[in-house]
Amino acid sequence: MTDEEILSKLEDSTENASLRQLDTLRSILERQAGVRYLQPHLSGYSAPIDASTFRRAVPLSCYDDYVDHINQLASGLVDHDHDKPLLSVDPLVCFFYSSGTSSVKPKLIPYFDSTLSKAASQIAHQGSGAILRRLFPPKNENNKVLCFIYAGNITTTEGGFKAMAASAFPLQRSRNETWSQLRYHSSPLEVILGSDLEHQMYCHLLCGLRNSEIISGIVAPYAVGLIVIFSVLESKWEQMCDDLENGYPCSDITEIAMRDSVLEVLGGPQPDLAKRIRSICGENNWCGIVSRLWPDVRYIRCVTTGIMRQYYPKLKYYAGEVPVVGGDYFASECCVGINLDIVQPPETTRFVMLPTAAYFEFLPFDMERREIIGEETAEFSSVEVGKVYEVVVTTYRGLYRYRLGDIVKVVGFYNSAPQVEFLMRAPKSSFEIVTERDLMSAMEVFQSVLRNAMAAEIVEFAIFMDLELSPRKLRIFVEVSGGCMFLQEKLPESSVVGFKRCCSSLEDGLGSIYKVQRDRGQVSPLLVSIVKPGSFDKLLRVAIENGAPASQYKPPKIIRNHEIAEFLEGCSVATACLDSLDG
């Protein structure tokens, strides 16, 4: 299909969205109603099963409701003599790692070979590409995209199935198909398949600099990934210039396949290019560096909504006049929504829900109480503008009335399909008195206060809520930029006082539930710890070692794992309380 035909098909799907939703559910149930997961709930009903019966008979679910089935599938210990499959009648292909924010072992999402699901996913991804090309039509065939993707740690389950990031799945096709897909990328496949993330980032950048005159776009899954990349550029540009001048990558790059492929991209010594990049980076002015290094670049694309909004200002700093365009709302479980107006900043980004991607329901969510309101869901046609909901999906691939854990606000309709703003991940329990959104809002104020009072820039942050203590204890870990006074061996008394004042302003912004419980003494005084530079980077490495996909990694904002909290406590160089400061 042409781009116009793809966009027309997307447009048509939103025109009678309620009917499309019913068709989607009917298609799913016609094929999957007999699976073992659904049988206890649907066995008493005659086909075809309508939407209201389905919602009444099948309970809402979460990952824990599937974990036994998933473990059986992964281990290969499925009862093959049983006449009904566990979750789907379609053949199991592999497992996707969920793109969660924890550094504990990620969840496994089964990927079944569903023709209907592939068709729905394909039109969503093709539509995303068509929207980008409509805004930035390709100039010529020589243009390339600097794309920071990583195949990650592809493992094999006990039952012989591969487990990987969803973004790595297209790379598992035949080599010819994969090369065709990557022909416009500036990096060779061997870099994407590499085993060392730091070396992969370095080689992506090196190949991008070698092709600097023909790079038309810079792409990464999430904004945080590009912030890390530009930090690598700031610290490694001199070595990269040496590599360009010499015509081969530095000795740190030891993986033979990666090294040989980059050697081929470099194409021999490039002294003039090395001189130009040295001149640009040697100015030590990183504001707007993108267009100076890549003069033909037209856009930067990544997800900037949700917790990624934190990184948007820094990304704009590097981008300068180059537009930062937003990504779509795609989950490991299914495609959810598409961003039709990708030039909008994160605070006004809205996603059009795709009625053919899955069967969607919406659980009303109370932002004040931080919890869902009952278990009665709203359908596509009955959501209300201005209301907040948790998204529930029934997919083509074995998840039924599954709570995604995403909180969205309905901000309008596109034709008859809801348009939503992504707000945050849902709290794990009613005991969590601070949400991601509370923390993000409070930290925006804290950053402003800290910058004005102490010239400190926040690099990363997270909150740990110890709910097992009485009163409950909350501790915020903050990483600040390298030259900050907090890294001095002995803080001056004036800095101690200033830091306390800053922390007081932070505590005031953590939301109404926190304030009420704090006033009642149910929460102990807030602790704010400054950690050593690089502490959150170490968390990334630990997460990847535990199986988290590098392409999908999101730094945790709400820490629920005691081991992570203890690690960050060990990295602390200064801790503020209401009446004390230890360093």
N, C-alpha and C positions, 0 to 999 in steps of 0.2 A: 504493500500500500504506500501511496505518497503521504507526505506529512499532512497535507490537507485532508486526505481521506481518514487518516488516523485521528486527527482532531475532530473531524465531523462525527466519527464513531463515538468518541468520548462525549461529545455534545449530545448526541442522540440518547446515550445511556442515562443522562441526567434529566431528560425531558419528562419521562414517566417513571421516576425513580422507585416509587412504591410498587408498581407492577413488576419492575425489574428485580426488586428485592424478593418478591414472592416467587418469581421464576427461578432466582438463584437458590432459594431454600428448597423449592420443589426438586430442582436438579440434584442437589446434595442428598436429599432424603430418598429419592428414587434409587440412587446408587448405594447409599450407605446405611439405610434404616435397619438392615439386618445385622450390622456388626455387633460384636459382643458388648461393647460399651453401651450401646443404645438399647439393646434388646430388653433389659429389665424394665426400662421406662416406656417402651413403645409396643411391647408384645401384645397388649390388650386392645390396640387400636387397629382399625382397618385402613389400608392404603386407599387413596393418597391421604397423607397426614397434613392438615392445614397448619398455618403458622400459629394460631392461637392454641391449638392442641399441643403442638410441639413445645411452646413456651410453658404451658401448664404441666406437661408430663415430664419434661427433661429438666433436671435441676441446673442452676448455675454452677460453673466449675472453675477450678484453678489448676495450676500445674500439679499440685499434690494429688489431684484426682486421677491423673494419668500416669504418674510416675511408675507404678507397678507394671502397667502395660508397656510403657516405654522401656523399662529395664528388661522385660521379657523379650521385646523385639530386639534390643541392642545385644542381648546375650545369646540370641538365637534359640532360647528355651521356650519357644511357642509350641503350644499343643497342636501339632499339625494334623492330628486325627480329628480334631474338632471341626465341625462343618462350617463354622463362622469365624471370620478374621477378627482380630482384636479391635482395631480402630478404623480401618479402611479396607475396602475390597481391592484397591489398587496396589500394585507391587511396591514394596519399600525400596527406595533408592539409596538413601543415606540419612544422616542426621545433621541438622544445623545447630550450631551453638547460639543460644539466645544472646542478644546484645545488651545484657544487663550492666549494671554499674558496680557490681561487687567483684572483689578479687578472689572470692571463693570460686570453686569449680562451677562453670556455667551450666545452665539447663540444656537438655537435648530436646530439640523439636524434630519429630520425624518428618521426613520429606517423602511423600508417596507420589508415584508417577501418575498424576491425574491430568488427563487431557483438558478437562474444563478449567482446572486451576492454572495450567500453563497458558491457556488462551487468555484468561483474565489478567494474569501477571504480564503477559507479553504486551497487551494493549496499553497497560498502565506504564510500563517502561518505555514503550515506543512513543506514547504520548508525551512523556517527560522529555525525551530527546527532541521531539518535534517542537515543543514549546521553546526549548533552548535555541534550536536552529532558526526558529521564526524571529527571535530577537537578535541572534548573532549568526547570520547566514555564512556558511563557509566561504572563505575568500578563494582558496585554491587547494589543490590536492596535496600540496607539500606541507600544509599546516599540521602541527601536532599538538597534542594535549599533554601537559605535565600532570599525570594522574598518580596520586599517592595511594596505591592499594597494595595489600599484602595478602598472600594466600594464607598465611598463618600456619598454625600447628594442625596439620591434617592427620588425625589419628584413626585407628581402626578399632571398632568395638569387638567384644569377645565373639560376637556372632558374625564378624567379618564385614560389617558395614562401615563405611568411612564417616567420620564426623568432622565438620568444618564450619567456617563462617559461611553465611549465605552468599557473601560477595565472592567467595572462592569457588563456588559451584560451577560457574561458567568456564572456569579454567580447567575443569575436569573433562571437557569434551576432547574430541580428537585434536591432535596437535595442529592440523591444518585449519580447523574451525577456530581454535584459540588464536592462532596467528592472525587470522582474518579479523577477529574481533579487536585485536590489539594493534592493528596496523597503523592507527593514528596516535598511538601512545609514544612518548619520547623514550620510555624505558623498555628494555627487552624483557621477555617473559622470565628469564632467569633471575632478574632482580625481584620480581613479584613473588617468585617461588622460593626466595632465599630463606635461610633459617635464623638469621641474626637481624633483629629489627633495626638496631642502630646502623648497621652496615647497609641495610636496604634503604633507609632514609638518606644516607650519605650518597649512595649510588643513584637513587632517583634524582636527587639534586644535581649531581655531577652530570648525568645525562641531560637533564633539563637545561643546564648552563651550556652544555656543548651545542644544543639545539636552540639556543636563546633567540635567534633571529626568526624562527618559524613557530614558536610556541604561541598559540592563539587562546588557550585557556588553561587554568590551573584548577584541579578537581581533587577533592578528598571527601570521604563519607561525612566526617564531622569537623566542625570548626576547631576543636581542640587539637586535632591531628595537624592542622596547618600551623597553629601556634608553636607546637613542638618542632615542626619542620623549620620554621623561620629562626627558632632558637639555635637549631643545628647550623643553619647558614651563618648566623652571627658568630658562632664559635669556631666554625671549620672552614670559612671561606678562603683563608690563606693556603690551607692544605689543598683545597680544591683547585685553586689557581696553579699551584705547583703541579698537580695532576694533569691539568689541561696543557700546561707548558711542556711537561714531559711526554704526554701522550699515553699514559697508563695510570691506573688507580694506585693509591698509596698501598704500602705493604700491610696495612691493617685489614684490607679486604682479602681474606685468605680463602674464601669459598671459590673453588676453581671455576665452576660454571658461571657464577656471577661475575667474577673477575674477567674471564675471557669475553663474556658478552659485552661488558662495559668497555673493554679494550677495543672491541670492534666498533662500538658507537663513537668512541673518541676519534678513531680514524687517524691516529698519529699525532705528533706534537701540534699544539694550537697556540703559538706564542702571542699572536695579536689578540686573540680572544682572552687569553689569560691577562694580558696587559689591560684590556678594557675593563674586565671585572675587578681587577686589583684597584684600578682608578676609582671605580664606583663604590666598592665596599670600603676602600681605604678612607673615605670621607667620614666613616662611622656615623652616617645619617641614615637610619633605617625607615624613616617616614617616607612612604611612597616608593619603597625600594623595588616593588614589583615591576612597574613600568620602565624603570631605569635598567633593570637587568633583562627584562623580556619586553622589548619595545613594541612588539606586535600583539601583546596579550590583550584580550577584550573582556574577559570576565574571570572571576574566581567563583567556584561553586562548591557549596557544602551545606550541611544542615546547621542552622544557627538558632533554632527555636529550642524551647525547654531549657535544660541546664546549659545548652550550648550558647545561649544568649550572653552568658558571662564573657565569652571570648570574642564577641563581635566587635567591641570597640578596639581591641588590640589588633584584630584582623584588619579592620578599616585603616588603622595606623600604617600597617605594612602595605595595604592595597593602594592608598592614596586615592587617585581619581578612577582607578579601575573598579567597576561595579562588583560588589559581592552579591551573588544571586543565591536564592534559597533552594533547598532540596525538597523532596517530597516526604510524605508520611507513609513509609514502608516499614513493616515489622517483619521479624523472622517468621512469624506465624502466617502472614498474608499481607498483601497490599491493602492499605486503609484509605488513603486519600492522596490527591494530587494537587500540587501548587500551580495554579493557572497564572498567577501574577508573581513571578519569581524575583522581580526587582524590589518587592516590598521588604523593608527592614523587619527584623524578627518580631518586634512588638506589634506589627500590623499584618503579619503573615497569616493567611487563612488557607485551609485545605478543603477541597471539595471531596466529600466522601464518595467512594466509587460503588454504586449499587450492584455491580456485577462481580466485584472482587470477593465478597463473602456476604453472609447474612448478618446484618448488624442489629444490635439492640443497644439501648442506652439506659444505664442505671442512674437515676437522679442522685446527685452528690451535693451535700451541704458543706460549703467551704468554711462556714463559721465553726461547725462542729467537727469538721474533718472526717466525715463518714458518709456512707451511702444512706439513702432514705428508703428503707425497706428493700424488697427484692422484686418489686413490680417494675418491669422495664418498659421503656417507650420505644416505638418503632421509628423508622425513617420519617414517616409522614406525621408523627405526633410529637416530635421534639419541639421545644419552644425556644425561640431566639432569646438570648440572655441567660438561659439556664445552663447549669454545669452538670456533666454526666461522666460516668466511667464507661468506657467502650467495652462491649461484649461481642464476640465474634463466633459464628459457626462457619467453619472453613470447608473447602473441598477436600482437605487433607487431614481429617481425623480429629478435629477439635470442635466440641459441641457446647454452645453457650459458654464459651471460655472467656473469663475476665482477663482482658489484656493488662489491666493495671495502669491504664493511661487515663488521665483526667483531662477532658476537653470542655470548652465552652462553645455553644452554638451561637455564632455571630451573624448568621443569615442563611440564605438559600441561593444556590446557583441552579436556575430552573427549579426543579423540585427536589434536588439533592442538598442535604445540609452542608453548610460551610462551617468549619470548626477552627478554633484557636487551640493549639496544644498548650495546656497549662503546666502539667507536672505529672510525675509518677504518683500513684495512689499510696497513702500510708500503708504500712504492712499490718498495723493494728490500731485500735482506737486509743491505745496508750501513747502513741507517738504524738507529742504535743506541738512539734514543729515540723512543718512540711518543707519540701524542696522549695516551694514558692515563697514561704515565709523567710527561709534562710537566704534565698537569692535577693529578695527585697532588702532585708536587713544588711546584707553584705554590700549592696550598692551604696547605701548611706555610709556604712563603715569605711568603705574605700575612699569616699569623698572626704570624710573627717580625717582619716589617717594620712591622706595625701597632703591636706592643708596644714595639719598640725605637726607632722613628722617627716614629710617628704618620702613616705613609704608607699610602694606600689605592691598591691596584692597579686601574687602569681596564681595561687590555688588555695582552696579552703574546703573543709568538710566539718560536719558536726557528728559527735558521738553521743547518743542518748543511752545512759546506763539506767534502764528501767527496773533493774533488779534491786536497786538500792532504795532506801526510804530515809529521807526524801530523795527523789530522783535527781540524778546529776547529769548536767549537760556540759559538754566541753567542745569548743570550736578550735580546730587546728587551722592555722593560717601560715602559708608560705609567702614570704615577701621577697622582693628583688634583691639581688646580691649585695649592693652597696649600702644596704640599710643599716641604721645605727643599732638595730636589735642584734646584729651579729658581733658587736663589740664584746670584749670579755667582761667589762664592767659598765653597766648602764649608768649614766649620770642621773642624779636625783630628779632633775627637771624632766628627763625622759620618762622616768617611772611615773611621775604625776600625769604627764601628758598621755601616756599609754592608758592609764586608768580612766581618764576622761573619755578617751576614744572608745574603750570597752563599754562604758556606761551608755554611750549612744547606740552601740550595737545591741545591747540587751533590750533597749526600748523598742526595737523594731521586729521582735521575734513573734509577734502575733498575739491575739487576745487570749487564747487558751493558755499560752505560756505565762502571760502577765497575771491572769487570775490565779493559776497554780503557784506562781512565784509569790504573790501577795499572801496566799494562804499557807505558805511554808511547805507546800508539797514538792517544790523544786528547790534544790540548794543553789547558792549563788553561782552564776555562770562563770566558767573558767575559759579563758582564751589563751591558747598556747601558740607562740611563734615557733615554727620548726625550721630546721636547717634547709638551705637551698638544695633542691634535688630530691627532697623526701618523697614528694608525690610521684616523681619519675621512677623511684625505686618501687613504689606500689604498682606502677604500670608493668615493670619487669616481673614482679612476683605474680601478677594476674596472668601474664602471658605464659609464665612457667606452669601455672595451674590450668592452662588450657583456654584462657580467654582470647578471642580473636583480636589481633592488633588493629585491624581495620575498623572493628566495631567497639573498641574499648571506650568507655566513658568514665572519667574519674568519679568515684563515689562522692555524693554530697551528703547523704545520710548513711553513716557507718553503723552497721548492726553487728559486726563481727568483732569480738573482743581482741582477737589477735591483731587485727589492723589497728585498733585503738592503742594497744600496747606498743606496737611498732612506732606509731607517730608520737606517743608519749616519750619514747626513747630518743626521738629526734628533736625534742623541744629544747629551745635555748632560753626562753622566757615565758612565764605563765602569769597571767593577771587574774586576780579575783577581786571582789568588791573592796577588800581591805588588805590585800597583800600582793606582793610581786616577788617571785623567786626567779633567779636566773641561773 
